Amino acid sequence: FAMSVRASHLLVKHRDSRRPSSWKEPTVTRSKEEAIEMVSAFRAQLAAAPDLPAAFAQLASQESHCSSAKQGGDLGPFGKGQMQKAFEDATFALQVGEMSGIVDSDSGIHIILRTA
């Protein structure tokens, strides 16, 4: 089983996120429920895309609240213990090329695409 994975993600922060500000919004005011609704809509849009990696990178670059948005959501390779547990568990559970469901971490609400 993999010692390291590579993944991209799209993050939407909410007011209870660990750091409720981002390059997109100096102060995040949405509720967690609103963040989940937004991410659910993004996921549905991506699930229908003919080219998931390209669509994911484009959407993450526009909508993700993580600074990784500048790389289309790419976090690069990481091993166990480098990410928050919820995020790590979700990523390691995916097959390469597979997209996660809604992942809730201290940072906010994510969808993850495992790329390696």
Protein Blocks (a to p, Z undefined) as FASTA:
>chain_A
ZZbdcddddddddfkbmblcdfklmbacbdfklmmmmmmmmmmmmmmpmblmlmmmmmmm
mmpcbfklmnnopabjadehkacfklmmmmmmpcehiacdddddfkbccddddfZZ
